């Protein structure tokens, strides 16, 4: 746990908000203007006897003046999140209480607040799916409150961007696509940073920091590959042109195979082939749709074979980052449970497709029955 005290930053923030000059504050406290300047720059701190007067002047509590925050380590935050997430599967009200307690105790730990807001948004979507509209709205509102706290208090650009993206996710899940788009458009428009990335990698190399250059390029390459897959997947879902669907699905498969992305995300081929099958079925391409659905079942069967990031050679840093046990056993247990749930959901989705009358009407026969038998064997 990494405690941080930011008295000077608090004084500067509150003084500016109150439109008070350093000199006026100094006169009120009986100190020099230079002393106030040093406090705000973090070069010194006020005498302890002055703290109650400073807090009273700005109508703050001592805790608020200190802006004290217990910033959890990555492992500690992961353990808290995993514990609350696991409890949510068994006792949702108790889990929500523990979540509130965690964010209350670590009210300015922006990473933890982002994690917990994501969990609340997930719970909200689940409640919506179960027909509990009031519960979903309450959970979503709580997630938005946490994100507002991050947006008001954080000053790191990356953290702020993540908070805006998370807020957009919550709004989108609530049906507010316009509000989500308004938040996302500025983020997307300024993220064309390929030139800056390459220049930074060159700087690292010139400075002899080759390992950092390698990791930067590797992670951006991986991110680009995953973006290509998800973008093509969305386009396949929107397209009514079977020629485009074939080309896009083929391109996605080649990119995935070339970068060994199934080792990093074993669920993507299931989603890709199922989406391709649906698109081809809508276009009346029955045989090709059935072939794509068969590939989806093949990929879903591979989900139970284990494997994972250890098979990746292009992305050694990603492999290390995806090793869940590096941030503790609690997080590793959580990720295993999360993957198990995702596998069950992917297989259930395929079972629903195969039970859809549209498939029976368009693609009857032994091949469809064979796929159904394979899916039923998972239960």
Backbone torsions as a table, in degrees:
resi	resn	phi	psi	omega
1	UNK	NA	132.4	-172.1
2	UNK	-115.8	97.6	-177.5
3	UNK	-76.7	141.9	179.9
4	UNK	-130.8	130.5	176.1
5	UNK	-115.9	128.9	-173.8
6	UNK	-129.6	55.0	-178.6
7	UNK	-59.7	-47.5	-177.8
8	UNK	-60.2	-43.0	179.8
9	UNK	-64.9	-38.5	178.2
10	UNK	-64.4	-45.0	179.7
11	UNK	-60.2	-45.2	-179.6
12	UNK	-62.7	-44.3	-178.8
13	UNK	-63.3	-47.6	-177.2
14	UNK	-69.9	-36.0	179.7
15	UNK	-64.1	-43.8	179.7
16	UNK	-66.7	-39.9	179.7
17	UNK	-62.5	-33.7	-179.9
18	UNK	-88.2	0.2	-179.0
19	UNK	56.6	44.9	179.0
20	UNK	-108.7	135.4	178.6
21	UNK	-80.8	160.0	175.5
22	UNK	-59.2	-38.0	-179.6
23	UNK	-64.9	-42.1	180.0
24	UNK	-64.8	-41.1	177.8
25	UNK	-65.2	-42.1	179.3
26	UNK	-60.3	-42.7	178.8
27	UNK	-62.5	-40.5	-179.4
28	UNK	-64.5	-36.2	-176.3
29	UNK	-92.2	-10.3	-179.3
30	UNK	75.0	34.4	177.9
31	UNK	-126.5	175.6	179.4
32	UNK	-83.3	156.9	175.2
33	UNK	-61.1	-34.2	178.8
34	UNK	-63.1	-35.9	179.2
35	UNK	-63.2	-44.4	179.4
36	UNK	-62.3	-41.9	179.1
37	UNK	-59.9	-42.3	179.5
38	UNK	-65.3	-38.6	177.2
39	UNK	-59.0	-47.6	-174.7
40	UNK	-68.7	-26.9	177.5
41	UNK	-85.5	-5.1	-179.3
42	UNK	78.3	15.9	-179.2
43	UNK	-84.8	-19.8	176.8
44	UNK	-156.9	174.4	178.6
45	UNK	-128.0	154.7	179.9
46	UNK	-64.6	154.1	172.9
47	UNK	-60.8	143.7	-175.2
48	UNK	-58.7	-30.3	-179.7
49	UNK	-67.5	-21.9	-179.2
50	UNK	-84.8	-15.8	-172.0
51	UNK	-60.0	-46.7	178.8
52	UNK	-61.3	-36.7	-179.7
53	UNK	-68.6	-39.6	178.2
54	UNK	-64.8	-44.8	179.8
55	UNK	-60.9	-44.0	179.7
56	UNK	-64.5	-39.1	-178.3
57	UNK	-58.9	-38.3	-178.5
58	UNK	-100.9	8.6	-179.9
59	UNK	57.4	46.3	178.9
60	UNK	-114.3	156.9	166.1
61	UNK	-80.7	165.7	177.5
62	UNK	-61.8	-40.4	178.1
63	UNK	-59.8	-43.6	179.9
64	UNK	-65.9	-37.4	178.3
65	UNK	-63.1	-43.5	-179.5
66	UNK	-70.5	-21.9	-175.9
67	UNK	47.7	44.4	-177.1
68	UNK	-76.4	138.0	176.1
69	UNK	-143.7	136.7	175.0
70	UNK	-94.2	103.0	-178.1
71	UNK	-88.6	115.2	-178.0
72	UNK	-70.4	149.0	172.5
73	UNK	-69.8	166.5	179.7
74	UNK	-57.6	-42.6	-179.4
75	UNK	-67.5	-40.7	179.7
76	UNK	-64.9	-44.6	179.3
77	UNK	-63.3	-40.8	179.0
78	UNK	-62.7	-40.2	-179.6
79	UNK	-66.1	-42.5	178.5
80	UNK	-62.5	-47.8	-179.3
81	UNK	-61.4	-46.8	-178.5
82	UNK	-61.7	-39.4	-179.6
83	UNK	-65.2	-45.2	179.8
84	UNK	-66.1	-40.9	-179.8
85	UNK	-63.1	-44.2	179.4
86	UNK	-64.6	-41.3	179.9
87	UNK	-65.3	-32.2	179.5
88	UNK	-61.4	-26.2	178.8
89	UNK	-73.8	-23.8	-175.6
90	UNK	-106.4	-40.4	-173.3
91	UNK	-146.3	87.1	-174.2
92	UNK	-59.9	-45.2	179.4
93	UNK	-60.7	-41.8	178.9
94	UNK	-65.6	-39.8	179.2
95	UNK	-62.9	-40.7	179.7
96	UNK	-65.4	-37.1	176.5
97	UNK	-63.6	-42.8	178.7
98	UNK	-67.4	-35.1	176.6
99	UNK	-61.8	-45.9	179.9
100	UNK	-62.6	-39.5	179.6
101	UNK	-64.8	-41.2	-178.9
102	UNK	-63.4	-45.1	-177.8
103	UNK	-74.3	-23.1	175.2
104	UNK	-72.4	-41.1	-179.6
105	UNK	-71.3	-27.8	-177.3
106	UNK	-125.2	57.7	-167.7
107	UNK	-66.4	-16.8	179.4
108	UNK	-120.8	21.8	173.9
109	UNK	-88.8	92.5	-170.7
110	UNK	-60.3	-37.4	-179.9
111	UNK	-63.0	-44.8	179.4
112	UNK	-64.8	-41.2	179.8
113	UNK	-63.6	-38.6	176.4
114	UNK	-64.2	-41.9	179.1
115	UNK	-62.7	-45.3	-177.0
116	UNK	-70.2	-34.4	176.7
117	UNK	-64.6	-37.3	177.1
118	UNK	-63.4	-40.9	179.2
119	UNK	-65.6	-42.9	178.5
120	UNK	-61.9	-38.5	178.0
121	UNK	-65.3	-38.8	176.8
122	UNK	-64.3	-46.1	177.7
123	UNK	-60.3	-37.0	178.9
124	UNK	-62.1	-44.3	179.4
125	UNK	-63.3	-39.2	178.1
126	UNK	-64.2	-42.8	178.7
127	UNK	-63.2	-39.4	177.5
128	UNK	-61.0	-43.3	179.8
129	UNK	-64.8	-25.8	178.9
130	UNK	-90.3	4.0	177.6
131	UNK	84.8	10.0	-179.4
132	UNK	-95.9	79.9	-175.6
133	UNK	-64.7	-40.6	-178.9
134	UNK	-65.5	-43.4	178.6
135	UNK	-64.2	-39.9	179.2
136	UNK	-63.0	-43.1	-179.5
137	UNK	-64.6	-40.5	179.8
138	UNK	-63.2	-44.3	179.0
139	UNK	-64.9	-41.2	-179.9
140	UNK	-65.3	-41.5	178.8
141	UNK	-62.3	-38.7	179.2
142	UNK	-66.9	-38.5	176.5
143	UNK	-62.6	-43.0	-179.2
144	UNK	-66.0	-34.3	176.7
145	UNK	-62.2	-43.3	178.3
146	UNK	-63.6	-41.0	-179.6
147	UNK	-67.9	-36.1	176.0
148	UNK	-62.2	-38.5	178.6
149	UNK	-62.4	-41.6	178.4
150	UNK	-65.0	-45.9	-177.7
151	UNK	-64.1	-31.6	-179.8
152	UNK	-80.4	-30.5	-171.6
153	UNK	-106.5	-27.3	-176.7
154	UNK	-77.4	152.7	176.1
155	UNK	-127.4	0.3	178.0
156	UNK	-81.7	125.2	-176.8
157	UNK	-57.7	-37.4	-179.7
158	UNK	-66.3	-44.6	178.9
159	UNK	-61.8	-43.3	179.7
160	UNK	-63.6	-40.3	178.1
161	UNK	-64.1	-41.8	177.8
162	UNK	-63.7	-38.8	179.5
163	UNK	-65.2	-41.6	178.8
164	UNK	-65.6	-39.8	178.3
165	UNK	-65.0	-41.2	179.0
166	UNK	-66.3	-38.3	177.2
167	UNK	-64.2	-39.7	177.5
168	UNK	-62.6	-39.2	177.6
169	UNK	-60.5	-45.2	179.5
170	UNK	-63.4	-42.2	179.2
171	UNK	-65.8	-41.1	179.5
172	UNK	-62.2	-41.7	180.0
173	UNK	-66.5	-23.8	178.0
174	UNK	-85.7	-1.4	-179.9
175	UNK	92.0	4.6	-179.4
176	UNK	-94.3	72.3	-178.7
177	UNK	-66.2	-33.1	-179.5
178	UNK	-66.3	-44.8	178.0
179	UNK	-63.5	-39.9	178.5
180	UNK	-64.5	-42.1	-179.7
181	UNK	-63.2	-39.4	-179.6
182	UNK	-62.5	-34.5	177.5
183	UNK	-75.1	-36.6	-172.8
184	UNK	-81.9	-31.8	-175.1
185	UNK	-56.5	-46.0	178.2
186	UNK	-64.1	-33.6	179.6
187	UNK	-67.8	-44.2	-176.9
188	UNK	-69.0	-40.4	-175.4
189	UNK	-68.2	-24.1	-177.9
190	UNK	-103.9	10.5	-176.9
191	UNK	-99.3	17.7	174.3
192	UNK	-84.3	76.5	-171.5
193	UNK	-111.1	25.7	-178.1
194	UNK	-60.8	-42.1	-179.6
195	UNK	-63.8	-44.7	178.9
196	UNK	-62.6	-37.5	179.2
197	UNK	-63.5	-46.5	-179.3
198	UNK	-65.7	-37.6	178.6
199	UNK	-66.5	-40.6	178.3
200	UNK	-63.9	-40.9	177.8
201	UNK	-61.4	-40.4	177.6
202	UNK	-63.9	-39.9	177.0
203	UNK	-60.9	-45.9	179.3
204	UNK	-58.8	-43.0	-178.4
205	UNK	-64.9	-42.3	179.5
206	UNK	-64.4	-30.9	179.4
207	UNK	-83.9	2.2	-178.6
208	UNK	77.9	16.3	-178.7
209	UNK	-101.1	58.1	-174.2
210	UNK	-61.8	-35.6	-179.1
211	UNK	-62.8	-40.2	178.7
212	UNK	-68.6	-39.1	177.7
213	UNK	-62.3	-44.3	-179.7
214	UNK	-61.0	-46.8	-178.2
215	UNK	-64.4	-41.4	178.4
216	UNK	-59.5	-49.2	-178.5
217	UNK	-66.3	-38.6	-179.5
218	UNK	-63.0	-47.3	-177.3
219	UNK	-67.3	-36.3	177.3
220	UNK	-69.4	-36.3	177.0
221	UNK	-64.0	-43.8	178.2
222	UNK	-63.6	-44.6	179.3
223	UNK	-60.5	-41.2	179.1
224	UNK	-64.4	-42.0	179.4
225	UNK	-62.8	-43.9	179.7
226	UNK	-66.6	-34.9	178.2
227	UNK	-65.2	-42.1	178.7
228	UNK	-57.9	-44.3	-179.0
229	UNK	-63.5	-47.6	-176.7
230	UNK	-69.3	-34.8	177.7
231	UNK	-65.8	-45.9	178.4
232	UNK	-63.2	-37.0	179.6
233	UNK	-61.6	-43.8	178.2
234	UNK	-64.5	-40.4	-178.8
235	UNK	-66.8	-37.0	176.4
236	UNK	-61.0	-42.9	179.7
237	UNK	-65.0	-26.0	-179.1
238	UNK	-90.6	-21.4	-169.0
239	UNK	-81.4	143.6	171.6
240	UNK	-111.8	10.7	-177.4
241	UNK	-103.3	109.2	-177.4
242	UNK	-61.3	-30.1	178.0
243	UNK	-64.4	-43.8	178.5
244	UNK	-65.1	-41.9	-178.8
245	UNK	-59.7	-44.5	178.7
246	UNK	-61.2	-47.4	-177.3
247	UNK	-64.7	-43.7	-177.9
248	UNK	-67.4	-42.9	179.3
249	UNK	-64.5	-41.5	177.8
250	UNK	-62.5	-41.8	178.9
251	UNK	-64.2	-41.2	179.9
252	UNK	-63.5	-41.7	178.7
253	UNK	-62.8	-42.9	-177.3
254	UNK	-66.3	-41.7	177.7
255	UNK	-63.3	-45.5	179.8
256	UNK	-61.1	-43.4	179.8
257	UNK	-67.3	-43.2	-177.1
258	UNK	-63.3	-35.5	-177.9
259	UNK	-99.8	5.2	-179.6
260	UNK	54.1	40.9	-173.5
261	UNK	-73.4	-20.2	177.3
262	UNK	-63.9	-27.8	177.9
263	UNK	-68.0	-28.2	179.7
264	UNK	-92.2	-32.1	179.5
265	UNK	-137.4	84.6	-174.5
266	UNK	-66.9	-12.8	-178.4
267	UNK	-83.6	-20.4	-171.6
268	UNK	-62.8	-39.4	-179.9
269	UNK	-65.8	-29.9	176.9
270	UNK	-63.7	-49.4	-178.7
271	UNK	-64.1	-43.1	-178.9
272	UNK	-60.3	-50.6	-175.8
273	UNK	-70.0	-35.1	178.1
274	UNK	-66.5	-42.7	179.0
275	UNK	-65.4	-39.7	177.5
276	UNK	-62.7	-43.2	179.0
277	UNK	-60.3	-44.4	179.3
278	UNK	-61.7	-45.0	-178.0
279	UNK	-63.3	-42.9	179.9
280	UNK	-69.3	-34.5	177.9
281	UNK	-65.7	-40.0	177.9
282	UNK	-61.9	-31.3	-178.8
283	UNK	-86.3	-0.5	178.8
284	UNK	83.6	10.0	179.7
285	UNK	-87.5	77.9	-168.1
286	UNK	-64.8	-47.6	-176.3
287	UNK	-64.6	-43.8	179.6
288	UNK	-67.6	-35.7	177.6
289	UNK	-62.8	-43.0	179.5
290	UNK	-65.1	-37.8	178.5
291	UNK	-64.6	-40.9	178.6
292	UNK	-66.1	-40.0	179.0
293	UNK	-65.1	-36.2	176.8
294	UNK	-63.8	-40.6	177.1
295	UNK	-64.6	-34.9	177.1
296	UNK	-64.0	-41.3	178.1
297	UNK	-66.0	-40.2	176.4
298	UNK	-57.7	-46.2	-178.3
299	UNK	-66.1	-37.2	178.6
300	UNK	-66.6	-34.3	176.5
301	UNK	-67.8	-33.7	178.5
302	UNK	-67.8	-19.7	-178.4
303	UNK	-61.0	-26.6	-179.0
304	UNK	-87.9	3.9	-175.3
305	UNK	-91.7	-0.2	-179.4
306	UNK	81.6	-128.9	-176.2
307	UNK	76.6	-147.4	178.5
308	UNK	127.6	-156.6	-170.4
309	UNK	-68.8	-14.6	-176.8
310	UNK	-65.8	-16.8	-179.7
311	UNK	-85.0	-2.7	-175.1
312	UNK	-87.1	130.2	176.7
313	UNK	-107.8	-26.4	-179.1
314	UNK	-75.1	-24.3	-171.6
315	UNK	-127.1	65.2	-178.4
316	UNK	-63.3	-35.2	179.5
317	UNK	-68.7	-38.7	176.9
318	UNK	-63.7	-39.5	178.0
319	UNK	-58.8	-43.7	179.6
320	UNK	-66.1	-41.1	-179.6
321	UNK	-65.8	-33.1	-178.9
322	UNK	-81.5	-4.3	176.0
323	UNK	-75.6	100.1	-170.1
324	UNK	-62.1	-31.5	-176.0
325	UNK	-67.7	-10.8	-179.2
326	UNK	-67.8	-20.2	177.1
327	UNK	-111.8	23.8	172.5
328	UNK	110.3	155.7	-178.0
329	UNK	-67.6	-32.7	178.8
330	UNK	-60.0	-44.0	178.6
331	UNK	-68.0	-38.5	178.9
332	UNK	-62.7	-42.5	177.4
333	UNK	-62.8	-41.0	179.1
334	UNK	-62.2	-45.1	-178.8
335	UNK	-65.9	-36.0	176.5
336	UNK	-64.5	-43.8	178.8
337	UNK	-64.6	-39.1	179.1
338	UNK	-62.6	-43.7	178.8
339	UNK	-65.2	-41.5	177.8
340	UNK	-58.7	-43.1	178.9
341	UNK	-64.6	-40.8	-179.9
342	UNK	-65.6	-39.0	177.6
343	UNK	-62.5	-46.1	179.8
344	UNK	-61.7	-41.2	-179.6
345	UNK	-66.0	-40.9	179.8
346	UNK	-65.0	-42.7	179.6
347	UNK	-68.4	-38.0	178.3
348	UNK	-64.2	-36.8	178.5
349	UNK	-63.8	-40.4	177.1
350	UNK	-65.6	-39.8	178.5
351	UNK	-61.6	-39.1	177.9
352	UNK	-64.4	-41.0	178.6
353	UNK	-60.8	-45.6	-176.6
354	UNK	-68.5	-20.9	176.9
355	UNK	-89.4	-6.5	-178.2
356	UNK	-68.2	127.1	179.4
357	UNK	-57.3	-25.5	-179.7
358	UNK	-60.5	-37.2	178.7
359	UNK	-69.3	-42.9	-179.1
360	UNK	-63.1	-37.2	-178.1
361	UNK	-70.2	-36.3	-174.3
362	UNK	-97.3	-30.5	-174.7
363	UNK	-131.5	60.4	177.6
364	UNK	-74.1	162.6	173.7
365	UNK	128.4	-176.9	-173.3
366	UNK	-65.5	-35.3	-178.3
367	UNK	-61.4	-43.6	178.9
368	UNK	-66.4	-41.2	178.1
369	UNK	-62.7	-36.4	178.9
370	UNK	-64.3	-42.4	177.9
371	UNK	-63.6	-41.4	179.2
372	UNK	-61.8	-39.1	180.0
373	UNK	-65.0	-40.6	178.5
374	UNK	-64.0	-41.0	180.0
375	UNK	-67.7	-41.7	-179.8
376	UNK	-62.9	-26.9	-179.9
377	UNK	-68.8	-16.5	178.6
378	UNK	-72.1	-23.5	-174.8
379	UNK	-81.3	NA	NA
